[in-house]
Amino acid sequence: KPCSLTFIPVVGHSIGYYPYPLAVSVGDLNNDTWQDIVVANNGMDTVGVFLGYEDGTFANQKTYSTGSGSHPISVALGDFNNDYRLDIIAGNFGTNSISVLLGYSDGTFANQSVLSLGASRPKSIAIGDFNNDGHLDIAVANYGTNNVGILLGHGNGSFEIPVTYFLPYSIPYSIAIGDFNNDQQLDIAVTNYDTNGVSILIGYANGTFASPMTFSTGLGSYPYAVVAGDFNNDNQLDIVVTNSGTDTVGVFLGYGNGSFEKQETYFIGASSRPSYVALGDFNNDQQLDIAVSNTGTYNISIFIGFGNGTFAIIATHSISSKSSPFGIAVGDFDKDNQSDIVVANAETNSILLLTGYATKPSKTPNTYSTGVGADSYYMVTADFNNDNQLDLAVVNFGVDNIGIFLGYGNGSFAKQVTYSTGDGSAPATVAIGDINNDNLLD
């Protein structure tokens, strides 16, 4: 039957004129226990951070440059220097590099250090400890060179040169991390846009990977994003893929040995062009649900999970005309134990917050800007200033920087503070970790 799931009307946060926000991530960046937001501002070459307040609102965006022409397209959060503070990494599509921004305890960040990737055109990044040394490593989907790159971390904010795994003619778009064969080693899932499939790379304990196994997403599906989760409660990781060419979401249930059942698809709507996907429990039934950003129809689709690997008819939430929603992330921004959704809207240069509806009335929408020409593609959430409130880091592709929005814990954020990723870097993605072992997120 139709899903009755509802959300409080959109709370919008302007990111500035033409920031083109493309990606978003969530985390507590300032250790205030409130969720903050990080956005990739593709058009402004920045990452933007929105620090959250306790009522679900956010401070104005603070941006961090990723460098002129960097065009950041993705962001991720992690502690890359082992200082117990979240750090940010951004994938720079324009300058073929990764920006590393080490975090301080107050939700601010050091200027970027840059990791060169060659002529790779990094499209997506993910983090994990691939060689079991206690330090976070980076995996990157390289659109331009048809491979997956692995950068092993030293635990001090620096990384080894990338080792690559070739995916012929694939045009890899998105990457996810998980243990797909239950050997206690992290594996990789990557979407292959041109060859219509998902490749699985099984990881070894030394940080190397086996040759890829590929599972079809269907002719003309053009898979965009991938996320891993256990959808049928069998303690085996499954994956969900957005198929931009067929306007569907595809679910692959895992066998626990690195292989998967045939894809089960769910139609979203004609010309929806689903892009990014995130997981959360949106109806408080303890089962994983799916949220998808639909670039073609300017809305968000919700799939409610039954806990057996199947999903209910979707609920759709309109964003705004010509908004082009891309990056999407989930967090509880107002501490009401409801999953909230934050979306990066490329065309309207803003991030939007959908607060989970339970007992509260509607709120008046607010806007958080990522700045003129930001082109914010991607964002992540974390607590950057150790105030236990979630903040945001945003990749500003168009202005070569990363923007930080410190969260107040009430769903609002401070103004963006930006950090450069270098002229022409075009940052495209970002991740967070403690890179230099100072217990502060970078």
Secondary structure as the mmCIF struct_conf table of DSSP 4:
data_model
#
loop_
_struct_conf.conf_type_id
_struct_conf.id
_struct_conf.beg_label_comp_id
_struct_conf.beg_label_asym_id
_struct_conf.beg_label_seq_id
_struct_conf.end_label_comp_id
_struct_conf.end_label_asym_id
_struct_conf.end_label_seq_id
STRN STRN1 PHE A 7 PHE A 7
HELX_LH_PP_P HELX_LH_PP_P1 ILE A 8 VAL A 10
STRN STRN2 VAL A 11 SER A 14
BEND BEND1 TYR A 17 TYR A 18
STRN STRN3 PRO A 21 LEU A 29
BEND BEND2 ASN A 30 THR A 33
STRN STRN4 TRP A 34 TRP A 34
STRN STRN5 ASP A 36 ASN A 41
STRN STRN6 ASN A 42 ASN A 42
TURN_TY1_P TURN_TY1_P1 GLY A 43 ASP A 45
STRN STRN7 THR A 46 PHE A 58
HELX_LH_PP_P HELX_LH_PP_P2 ALA A 59 GLN A 61
STRN STRN8 LYS A 62 SER A 65
STRN STRN9 GLY A 67 SER A 68
TURN_TY1_P TURN_TY1_P2 GLY A 69 GLY A 69
STRN STRN10 PRO A 72 PHE A 80
BEND BEND3 ASN A 81 ARG A 85
STRN STRN11 ASP A 87 ASN A 92
TURN_TY1_P TURN_TY1_P3 PHE A 93 ASN A 96
STRN STRN12 SER A 97 LEU A 101
HELX_LH_PP_P HELX_LH_PP_P3 LEU A 102 LEU A 102
STRN STRN13 GLY A 103 GLY A 103
HELX_LH_PP_P HELX_LH_PP_P4 TYR A 104 TYR A 104
TURN_TY1_P TURN_TY1_P4 SER A 105 ASP A 106
BEND BEND4 GLY A 107 GLY A 107
STRN STRN14 PHE A 109 PHE A 109
HELX_LH_PP_P HELX_LH_PP_P5 ALA A 110 GLN A 112
STRN STRN15 SER A 113 SER A 116
BEND BEND5 ALA A 119 ALA A 119
STRN STRN16 PRO A 122 GLY A 128
BEND BEND6 PHE A 130 HIS A 135
STRN STRN17 ASP A 137 ASN A 142
TURN_TY1_P TURN_TY1_P5 TYR A 143 ASN A 146
STRN STRN18 ASN A 147 LEU A 151
STRN STRN19 GLY A 153 GLY A 153
BEND BEND7 GLY A 155 GLY A 157
STRN STRN20 PHE A 159 PHE A 159
HELX_LH_PP_P HELX_LH_PP_P6 GLU A 160 PRO A 162
STRN STRN21 VAL A 163 PHE A 166
TURN_TY1_P TURN_TY1_P6 PRO A 168 TYR A 169
STRN STRN22 PRO A 172 GLY A 178
BEND BEND8 PHE A 180 GLN A 185
STRN STRN23 ASP A 187 ASN A 192
TURN_TY1_P TURN_TY1_P7 TYR A 193 ASN A 196
STRN STRN24 GLY A 197 LEU A 201
HELX_LH_PP_P HELX_LH_PP_P7 ILE A 202 ILE A 202
STRN STRN25 GLY A 203 GLY A 203
HELX_LH_PP_P HELX_LH_PP_P8 TYR A 204 TYR A 204
TURN_TY1_P TURN_TY1_P8 ALA A 205 ASN A 206
BEND BEND9 GLY A 207 GLY A 207
STRN STRN26 PHE A 209 PHE A 209
HELX_LH_PP_P HELX_LH_PP_P9 ALA A 210 PRO A 212
STRN STRN27 MET A 213 SER A 216
TURN_TY1_P TURN_TY1_P9 LEU A 219 GLY A 220
STRN STRN28 PRO A 223 GLY A 229
BEND BEND10 PHE A 231 GLN A 236
STRN STRN29 ASP A 238 ASN A 243
TURN_TY1_P TURN_TY1_P10 SER A 244 ASP A 247
STRN STRN30 THR A 248 PHE A 252
STRN STRN31 GLY A 254 GLY A 254
BEND BEND11 GLY A 256 GLY A 258
STRN STRN32 PHE A 260 PHE A 260
HELX_LH_PP_P HELX_LH_PP_P10 GLU A 261 GLN A 263
STRN STRN33 GLU A 264 PHE A 267
TURN_TY1_P TURN_TY1_P11 ALA A 270 SER A 271
STRN STRN34 PRO A 274 GLY A 280
BEND BEND12 PHE A 282 GLN A 287
STRN STRN35 ASP A 289 ASN A 294
TURN_TY1_P TURN_TY1_P12 THR A 295 TYR A 298
STRN STRN36 ASN A 299 PHE A 303
STRN STRN37 GLY A 305 GLY A 305
BEND BEND13 GLY A 307 GLY A 309
STRN STRN38 PHE A 311 PHE A 311
HELX_LH_PP_P HELX_LH_PP_P11 ALA A 312 ILE A 314
STRN STRN39 ALA A 315 SER A 318
TURN_TY1_P TURN_TY1_P13 SER A 321 LYS A 322
STRN STRN40 PRO A 325 GLY A 331
BEND BEND14 PHE A 333 ASN A 337
STRN STRN41 ASP A 340 ASN A 345
TURN_TY1_P TURN_TY1_P14 ALA A 346 ASN A 349
STRN STRN42 SER A 350 LEU A 354
HELX_LH_PP_P HELX_LH_PP_P12 THR A 355 THR A 355
STRN STRN43 GLY A 356 GLY A 356
HELX_LH_PP_P HELX_LH_PP_P13 TYR A 357 TYR A 357
BEND BEND15 ALA A 358 THR A 359
STRN STRN44 TYR A 368 SER A 369
TURN_TY1_P TURN_TY1_P15 VAL A 372 GLY A 373
STRN STRN45 ASP A 375 ASP A 375
STRN STRN46 SER A 376 ASP A 383
BEND BEND16 PHE A 384 ASN A 388
STRN STRN47 GLN A 389 GLN A 389
STRN STRN48 ASP A 391 ASN A 396
TURN_TY1_P TURN_TY1_P16 PHE A 397 PHE A 397
STRN STRN49 GLY A 398 GLY A 398
TURN_TY1_P TURN_TY1_P17 VAL A 399 ASP A 400
STRN STRN50 ASN A 401 SER A 412
STRN STRN51 PHE A 413 PHE A 413
HELX_LH_PP_P HELX_LH_PP_P14 ALA A 414 LYS A 415
STRN STRN52 GLN A 416 GLN A 416
STRN STRN53 VAL A 417 SER A 420
STRN STRN54 GLY A 422 GLY A 422
TURN_TY1_P TURN_TY1_P18 ASP A 423 GLY A 424
STRN STRN55 SER A 425 SER A 425
STRN STRN56 PRO A 427 ASP A 434
BEND BEND17 ILE A 435 LEU A 440
#
